[in-house]
Amino acid sequence: MSSDLPAAPSVDLLARAFHAAPNGFVMVDREGRIVAANAVLETMFGHAEGTLNGQMLEVLLPGALREAHVGLRGAFFAHPEPRAMGAGRVLYARRADGHEFPVEIGLNPLSGPQGPLVLASVVDISERLALEWAFRGLFDASPYGLLIVDDHGRIVMANRVIAESLGHTAPSLIGQPLETLLPERYRGAHGALMAGYRRTGEARMMGRGRDLTALHADGTELPVEIGLSRVRWQRQTMTLAAVSDISIRKKLELELRQANANLQEFTYVASHDLRSPLRGIADLVEWINADLGAVEGGVPAEVQRNLERISQRIGRMERLIDDLLSYARAGRAATEFTQVDLGALVRGVLEIQPVPAGFAVELALDIPPFPATRTPLETVLRNLLSNAVKHHDRDQGRIQVSARHDDSFCEVSVIDDGPGVPEAARERIFKLFQTLTARERGGSGIGLALTKRLVEVHGGRIEVISPVADGRGTGMRFWWPRFPRRTSDET
């Protein structure tokens, strides 16, 4: 009679499998004596081959644990069942050289010819524990609020930043349901949303396009941004949430939008309400000129000078209104990118707006073309070249325009050999309606403010360096992005 059942493995095969196993195994009898230990375990504990057989198991334990372990061993043999040792605690073992290291131990009862035995599997978790501690250190030291939430919606870990921003302590959040940190109106739908996220498991931002808020311990709400990703932690797949308090940013954005709206409203109203009366005054001056021209003896010289002054001031007011409108429009970044040859752009500016005969312009703009918004960049260059001439104190001068690529930016410098900018005025010159000296009555004081606004709204920055050499000269240096950037104006 034949049987289809496979033959039982031989004792020799089982012994070879025991010694070839990739994990450490040790077999112990009821008295705690080591019956067998495989090669991996002997190497792990630093003992020579075969030297552990017959020794008491406690030789592998730290001295402080040996006495207590005798009682634990007896309790296991009294109620033998497969289990892991030290659940929830880090266990330590002792090498032959006295060094202690963390281990994981699994116990399985066996029966042998000499009576009951226990087979213990031992894994050295030193490396894993070091990585876990490193992760905990990074987690706790992160400048962003971090939470780890299990698939039952319970908070497993929370760092100090998220706890303090929401009015809690990190330990007090452990074990709490995540809904504790959510406003009441979000809680009903939150379970389904998180279940849907767990099915996909992809890293993403929460609530894209919506205003998210978290609940502070005092009952108030604060705006947040939340990023989600799935991670393995404590042998389970959990959700890591990065939470950023954006209340300050939201406040600044609101203030900036309000300021821009107020400025645009003011400039457009000023344009409509002032331009029309100014044109009426200009017409009246022309009529008066015409009427006085018909008077016998002509227009008295003093009257003629006063009428010319009125015309000049009307022209200045109209230019001021135009400059205000330009400044208001500069609050939004242009989005039409073209390949810009900076050398050709500057030469084009100089053709339309040539410098006086006594000035020389030196160009060092041998850089590859790059994608940029042409009109705002051209406006910045025109203003800086115009300022270099307008604020010069001599009939002859030299202006140097140079550029180089600086990582993600194109760094452009416009340097003159004029009188320079006093240290006290270096910040003031970028403010609206500010001029360097009282004699600059022809300017509106908007040019450099407009320049700074254009540079910054397109993602760059600008600085002034003065003096440049020998106590004279002004250097205006700005950084313009070399690559197209998405701005906060875009949706």
C-alpha positions in Angstrom: 0.0 0.0 0.0 1.6 3.4 -1.1 1.1 6.8 0.5 1.0 10.2 -1.2 2.3 12.0 1.8 5.8 13.4 1.6 8.5 11.7 3.7 9.3 13.4 7.0 12.6 15.3 6.9 15.5 13.4 8.5 17.0 14.5 11.8 20.2 15.3 9.9 18.4 17.6 7.5 16.6 19.4 10.4 20.0 19.9 12.2 21.5 21.3 9.0 18.6 23.7 8.6 18.9 24.8 12.2 22.5 25.7 11.7 22.0 27.3 8.3 19.1 29.5 9.4 19.8 33.3 8.7 18.6 34.2 12.3 20.0 33.3 15.6 18.5 30.2 17.3 19.1 28.7 20.7 17.5 25.6 22.2 17.2 25.4 26.0 16.0 22.7 28.4 13.8 23.1 31.5 16.8 23.8 33.8 17.9 26.6 31.5 20.8 24.7 30.0 21.7 25.4 26.3 21.1 22.2 24.3 22.1 23.7 20.9 22.9 27.1 19.4 23.3 27.7 15.7 26.3 29.5 14.0 24.5 32.8 13.6 23.7 33.0 17.3 27.3 32.1 18.3 28.7 34.8 16.0 26.1 37.3 17.2 27.2 36.8 20.8 30.9 36.5 20.1 31.3 32.8 21.2 33.4 30.2 19.5 31.7 27.4 17.7 30.2 24.8 20.1 31.3 26.5 23.3 27.7 27.5 24.3 26.4 23.9 24.5 25.9 22.9 28.1 26.2 26.4 29.5 23.3 28.1 31.4 21.2 30.5 29.2 21.8 33.3 31.7 25.4 33.6 30.3 23.8 35.5 27.3 22.0 38.0 29.6 23.2 41.2 31.3 24.2 40.6 34.9 21.3 42.7 36.3 18.7 40.5 34.5 20.0 37.0 35.3 18.4 36.4 38.7 14.9 37.6 37.5 15.2 35.6 34.4 15.3 32.3 36.3 11.8 32.9 37.6 10.5 34.1 34.1 11.9 30.9 32.5 10.1 28.7 35.1 6.9 30.6 34.4 7.2 29.9 30.7 7.7 26.2 31.2 4.7 26.1 33.5 2.5 27.5 30.7 4.4 27.0 27.4 3.0 28.8 24.4 4.5 30.5 21.4 5.0 34.3 22.1 7.3 37.2 21.8 9.4 38.2 24.8 9.2 41.7 26.3 6.3 43.0 24.3 6.4 46.8 24.3 9.9 46.9 25.8 13.5 46.9 24.5 15.3 43.7 25.5 19.1 43.6 25.9 21.5 40.7 25.6 25.2 40.3 26.5 28.1 39.4 24.2 31.1 37.5 25.3 33.1 40.7 25.6 30.5 42.2 28.0 29.0 44.5 25.5 25.2 44.8 25.7 23.0 45.1 22.6 19.2 45.3 21.9 17.4 42.1 20.7 14.0 40.8 19.7 13.2 37.3 21.0 10.5 34.8 20.0 9.8 31.7 22.1 8.3 28.4 20.8 7.9 25.3 23.1 9.1 21.9 21.8 9.2 18.3 23.2 12.3 16.2 23.0 13.6 12.9 24.3 15.0 14.7 27.3 11.8 16.5 28.2 10.3 19.9 27.4 12.5 22.4 25.5 12.1 26.0 24.3 13.4 27.2 20.9 14.3 30.9 21.1 14.8 33.0 17.9 17.1 36.0 18.5 17.5 39.0 16.2 20.0 41.8 16.8 18.0 45.0 16.3 20.9 47.5 17.0 20.8 49.0 13.5 17.0 49.1 13.4 16.9 50.8 16.8 19.6 53.3 15.8 17.5 54.3 12.7 14.4 54.5 14.9 16.1 56.8 17.4 17.5 58.9 14.6 14.0 59.2 13.1 12.6 60.2 16.5 15.3 62.8 16.8 14.6 64.3 13.4 10.8 64.0 14.1 11.1 65.9 17.4 13.5 68.5 16.1 11.6 69.3 12.9 10.6 73.0 12.5 7.3 71.7 11.1 4.4 70.2 13.0 4.4 66.4 12.6 1.9 63.7 13.6 1.9 59.9 13.0 -1.6 58.5 13.0 -2.5 54.8 12.9 -5.3 53.3 10.7 -7.7 53.5 13.7 -7.3 57.3 13.7 -5.3 57.4 16.9 -2.2 59.7 17.3 0.9 57.5 17.8 3.5 60.3 17.8 3.4 64.1 17.9 6.2 66.5 18.0 6.6 69.6 20.1 5.8 72.1 17.3 2.4 70.7 16.4 1.5 70.3 20.1 2.5 73.8 21.1 0.9 75.5 18.1 -2.4 73.8 19.0 -2.1 74.5 22.8 -1.2 70.9 23.9 1.9 69.0 25.0 3.3 66.3 22.9 2.8 63.5 25.5 -0.9 64.5 26.0 -1.7 63.9 22.4 -0.4 60.3 22.3 -3.4 57.9 22.0 -5.9 60.7 21.3 -8.2 60.4 18.3 -7.1 62.7 15.5 -10.6 64.3 15.6 -9.5 66.0 18.8 -7.6 68.5 16.6 -10.4 69.0 14.1 -13.2 71.6 14.2 -16.6 69.9 14.9 -17.9 70.5 11.4 -15.1 68.5 9.8 -15.4 65.4 12.0 -18.3 63.7 10.3 -16.7 63.5 6.9 -13.1 63.0 8.2 -13.3 59.2 8.6 -14.4 58.6 5.0 -11.8 61.0 3.7 -9.0 59.3 5.6 -10.3 55.8 4.5 -10.2 57.0 0.9 -6.6 58.3 1.4 -5.5 55.0 2.9 -6.7 53.2 -0.2 -4.6 55.3 -2.5 -1.7 55.9 -0.2 -0.1 58.5 -2.3 1.7 61.5 -0.8 -0.3 64.6 -1.3 -1.6 67.9 0.2 -4.9 67.9 2.0 -7.8 70.1 1.0 -6.1 71.6 -2.1 -8.1 74.7 -3.0 -9.9 74.9 0.3 -9.2 76.8 3.5 -8.3 74.2 6.2 -8.3 75.0 9.9 -7.2 73.1 13.0 -8.8 73.3 16.4 -6.7 74.9 19.2 -7.1 73.7 22.8 -8.8 77.0 23.7 -11.6 76.4 21.1 -10.3 78.8 18.5 -9.3 77.8 14.9 -6.2 78.5 13.0 -5.5 78.1 9.3 -3.1 75.2 8.4 -1.6 73.4 5.5 -1.4 69.6 5.8 0.7 67.2 3.8 0.1 63.4 4.0 2.3 60.4 3.3 2.1 56.7 4.2 5.0 55.4 6.3 6.0 52.1 8.0 6.3 52.6 11.8 6.2 50.0 14.6 5.7 47.3 12.0 2.5 48.9 10.7 1.6 51.2 7.8 0.5 54.5 9.2 0.0 58.1 8.1 2.5 60.9 8.6 0.9 64.3 8.6 3.0 67.5 8.3 1.0 70.4 9.6 2.1 74.0 9.1 0.4 76.9 10.9 -0.1 79.5 8.2 -2.0 82.1 10.2 0.8 84.7 9.9 1.2 84.1 6.2 -2.6 84.3 5.7 -2.6 87.6 7.6 0.2 89.0 5.6 -1.4 87.9 2.3 -4.7 89.5 3.3 -2.9 92.8 4.2 -0.9 92.7 1.0 -4.0 92.1 -1.1 -5.8 94.9 0.7 -2.9 97.3 0.3 -2.7 96.5 -3.4 -6.4 96.9 -3.8 -6.3 100.2 -2.0 -3.4 101.4 -4.1 -5.0 100.5 -7.3 -8.3 102.0 -6.3 -6.5 105.2 -5.2 -4.5 105.5 -8.4 -7.4 104.8 -10.8 -9.6 107.3 -8.9 -6.7 109.8 -8.9 -6.2 109.3 -12.6 -9.8 109.9 -13.4 -10.5 112.7 -10.9 -7.2 114.6 -11.5 -6.4 114.1 -15.2 -9.6 115.8 -16.4 -9.2 119.0 -14.2 -5.6 119.2 -15.2 -6.5 119.1 -18.9 -9.0 121.8 -18.2 -6.3 124.0 -16.5 -3.9 123.4 -19.4 -6.6 124.5 -21.9 -7.3 127.6 -19.8 -3.5 128.5 -19.8 -3.4 128.1 -23.6 -6.5 130.4 -24.0 -5.0 133.0 -21.7 -1.8 132.9 -23.7 -3.7 133.3 -26.9 -5.8 136.2 -25.4 -2.7 138.0 -24.1 -1.0 137.5 -27.4 -3.7 139.6 -29.0 -3.2 142.5 -26.5 -1.4 145.5 -27.9 2.2 145.5 -26.6 2.4 141.7 -26.2 2.6 139.6 -23.0 4.6 141.0 -20.1 7.8 138.9 -19.5 6.8 138.2 -15.9 3.4 137.0 -16.9 4.9 134.8 -19.6 7.3 133.2 -17.1 4.4 132.4 -14.7 2.3 130.9 -17.5 5.3 128.7 -18.5 5.7 127.6 -14.8 2.0 126.6 -14.7 2.4 124.6 -17.9 5.5 122.8 -16.5 3.7 121.9 -13.3 0.7 120.6 -15.2 3.1 118.4 -17.2 4.7 117.2 -14.0 1.4 116.3 -12.4 0.4 114.3 -15.5 3.7 112.4 -15.4 3.1 111.8 -11.7 -0.4 110.3 -12.4 1.1 108.1 -15.2 3.9 106.9 -12.8 1.3 106.1 -10.1 -0.6 104.0 -12.5 2.6 102.2 -13.5 3.4 101.5 -9.9 -0.1 100.1 -9.2 0.1 97.9 -12.2 3.4 96.5 -11.1 1.7 94.8 -8.2 1.1 91.7 -10.5 3.7 89.7 -12.1 3.7 89.4 -15.9 3.4 85.8 -17.2 4.4 86.1 -20.8 7.9 84.6 -21.0 10.2 85.0 -24.0 13.9 84.3 -24.6 15.7 87.6 -23.6 19.1 88.5 -24.9 20.1 91.0 -22.2 22.8 92.7 -24.3 20.3 93.4 -27.1 17.7 94.5 -24.6 20.0 97.1 -23.0 21.2 98.4 -26.4 17.6 98.8 -27.4 16.9 100.8 -24.3 19.9 103.1 -25.1 18.7 103.6 -28.7 15.3 104.8 -27.5 16.7 106.7 -24.5 20.2 107.7 -25.4 22.6 109.1 -22.7 23.9 112.7 -23.0 27.0 113.2 -25.2 29.4 113.4 -22.3 28.5 110.0 -21.0 30.0 106.6 -21.9 28.2 103.3 -21.4 30.3 100.2 -21.0 28.5 96.9 -21.5 29.7 93.4 -20.2 26.6 91.4 -21.0 28.1 88.3 -22.7 25.6 85.8 -21.1 23.3 83.3 -22.9 19.7 84.4 -23.4 17.2 83.2 -20.7 13.4 83.1 -20.4 12.1 86.2 -18.8 9.1 88.6 -18.9 10.6 91.2 -21.3 8.6 94.4 -20.5 9.1 94.5 -16.7 12.8 93.7 -17.1 13.2 96.4 -19.7 11.4 98.9 -17.5 13.8 98.1 -14.6 16.9 98.6 -16.8 15.5 101.8 -18.3 14.8 103.3 -14.8 18.3 102.4 -13.5 20.1 103.8 -16.6 18.0 107.0 -16.4 18.8 107.4 -12.7 22.5 107.0 -13.3 22.4 110.0 -15.6 19.8 112.1 -13.8 21.6 111.9 -10.4 25.1 112.5 -11.8 26.7 115.8 -10.7 29.0 116.2 -13.7 28.5 116.8 -17.5 30.7 113.7 -18.2 30.4 110.3 -16.7 30.8 106.6 -17.1 28.1 103.9 -16.6 29.0 100.2 -16.5 26.3 97.6 -17.1 27.3 94.0 -16.4 25.6 90.6 -15.9 26.4 87.1 -14.9 24.4 84.0 -14.1 24.2 83.3 -10.4 22.6 79.8 -9.9 18.9 80.4 -10.4 19.2 84.1 -11.1 20.7 86.5 -13.6 22.7 89.1 -11.5 22.7 92.5 -13.2 24.8 95.5 -12.1 24.4 99.2 -13.2 27.3 101.2 -11.8 28.0 104.9 -12.3 30.8 107.2 -11.2 28.4 109.9 -9.8 28.3 111.4 -6.3 27.0 108.2 -4.7 24.1 107.7 -2.2 24.6 108.7 1.5 24.3 105.7 3.8 21.2 107.2 5.5 19.4 107.4 2.2 20.0 103.9 0.9 16.7 102.5 2.1 14.7 105.7 1.7 15.4 105.9 -2.1 13.3 102.8 -2.7 10.2 104.3 -1.0 7.4 106.0 -2.8 7.6 109.8 -3.5 11.2 109.9 -2.1 14.0 111.8 -3.9 17.6 111.9 -3.0 17.9 115.7 -2.7 15.6 118.7 -2.5 16.8 120.0 -5.9 15.3 117.0 -7.8 12.0 118.7 -8.4 11.7 117.2 -11.9 11.2 113.7 -10.6 8.2 112.1 -9.0 10.1 110.0 -6.6 8.4 106.8 -8.0 11.1 105.5 -10.3 13.2 103.4 -7.9 10.0 102.4 -5.9 8.6 101.1 -9.2 11.9 99.4 -10.0 12.0 97.6 -6.6 8.4 96.6 -6.9 8.8 95.1 -10.3 12.0 93.2 -9.3 10.4 91.7 -6.2 7.0 90.9 -7.6 8.8 88.8 -10.3 10.7 86.8 -7.7 14.0 88.8 -7.5 15.7 91.3 -5.2 17.6 94.6 -5.5 20.3 96.3 -3.5 22.3 99.5 -3.6 26.1 99.7 -3.2 27.6 103.1 -2.6 30.3 104.4 -2.7 31.8 102.1 -5.4 35.4 103.5 -5.5 37.3 106.5 -4.1 34.2 107.7 -2.2 32.1 108.1 -5.3 29.7 106.1 -7.5 26.5 104.2 -7.1 26.0 100.5 -7.9 22.5 99.2 -8.3 22.5 95.4 -8.4 19.5 93.2 -8.9 18.8 89.5 -9.3 16.2 88.4 -11.9 15.0 84.8 -12.1 16.6 82.8 -15.0 13.8 80.3 -15.1 10.0 80.8 -15.3 8.4 81.0 -11.8 4.9 80.4 -10.8 3.6 83.3 -8.7 0.9 83.6 -6.0 -1.2 85.6 -8.5 -1.6 82.4 -10.7 -4.3 79.8 -9.9 
